[in-house]
Amino acid sequence: MMCGAPSATQPATAEIQAVADQVKAQLEEKENKKFSLFKAVEFKSQVVAGRNFFIKVQVDDEEFVHLRVFESLPHENKPPALASYQTNKARHDELSYF
């Protein structure tokens, strides 16, 4: 992977699910709703001054959200933060770089 360029889309891993789980409450607060299903499906990552994760998360049978999560550098000792998100996505929607 080239520094600054996002990786290719990959299937979600346990690590990516853990990152998504850490920002779930932030999304629920912004959307003013609770998600009983919150399953990371695929992701891209980008090395910046930390890492951006672009994660497709299934929140209903046919509904997905795209998350951009920023993970700061380890020495900053900060939890992952929900930087932005897109709702009303479908299974076939390509994971966008936003």
Beta strands, then each sheet from edge to edge (+ up, - down):
strand 1: 10-11
strand 2: 39-47
strand 3: 51-58
strand 4: 64-71
strand 5: 81-89
sheet 1: 1+ 2- 3+ 4- 5+
end
